[in-house]
Amino acid sequence: PERKVGVKHVEVGSATKECSVGWVNQDAKAACAGKNCDGSLFFCVFDGHGKNGHEVSAVAAERLPAYLAAQPGGPLAGPTRAIEAAFRKTDEDIYQALGPKVEYSGSTGVVVIMDPDK
């Protein structure tokens, strides 16, 4: 498709090994443009571990971008503070949503906050 000046395009792809019997994809991802904040873009990838890792990753991919977008002044105003706060709140949400199911499950997350003007 033709690219237009001033339009932000975000494309996300994923590959899985769905041919294994009993295998569950425990990965989750999110690519978002912060609405009503500083114009930043968020890219998040979560790799679940343990029996319920897929559920942990799903909650993280749903909640963490929203917490980033809700930071006062936007996440670019204080990226370190924004990421730390978003991860703490997301961690609380995971425990609230899944309770004891996460005792031996979890997710590793990577987050990028991009300033499209730089």
Protein Blocks (a to p, Z undefined) as FASTA:
>chain_A
ZZdehiacddddddddfkbghiacfbdcdddddehilopacddddddedjklmmmmmmmm
mmmmmmmmmpghijklommlmmmmmmmmmmmmmmmmnmmmlmmgccddddddddfkZZ
